[in-house]
Amino acid sequence: MKLYPLALALFLGTAAPLALAETVRCPDLADAVQAGTCPAEEDLRYTYHAYCSDDARMYRGDNELCPDYRRYRKVKNVVLWESRDGTFQGYVSCDVPAAMLRQARAVTMTVGKQGKITRLACSYGEGMVFGYRSRGECKVQVGDCAAGACTAECD
């Protein structure tokens, strides 16, 4: 059988590429990078008064944060951090010292779906969660980090 170079090139060009699985690990936060700035106390107080003075929100019953400024501050006083390579991101309380964040070790890895996006979540305790988003499918291989490095295979 004689193969024609043009026909072969067209066939190979339309063939679907093989999907290679990627191993994803929870990042080491020792070299995490703060990607934003913490809000100033004055800014938090200003936004608290602006947000909580919206009467329509109060009448809808959407006022979980407003009865207490400390609750509002706890939720809103956060800053974005990223893993060194930028693949994992997480909002961390500005009240957590950077040294404490850098010493944190992953506890668990979980996977979830948000629409068409797969989200891996690495929990470090104390409310610190760093997430990885992918359009591919991911399956957690080792979810308990006490047994070793948490890993997942992602398409």
C-alpha angles and dihedrals in degrees: 000000000000118000118211113219095222094049091047092050091050092049093049092045092056097044113108113252117245113259112234119205118233123210111227121195131191107262125250104243093205088096099031117141127222105232099190143017129268116249116255117247090245090055092050092051091047094050091044091057093043094047097042096044091066101113093196090061091050093051092048089056091243094133108110093128100041107069091069128033091206090061091048091048092050091055098040102037095086138118133201117254126185136198113253092263093043096238095115124050134182140172109234128188113260086224090069109091114236090236090058092049092050091053095049116113126205115263103180142001121210134176129218141163127243104185106299093344123095113213124200112199122199112196119206098180126249089071094296111141125167117196135204120199127203137167088217128078119270130196122193110234098180114017100168107073093195087075091056138290113347108240140179134186114228128188 
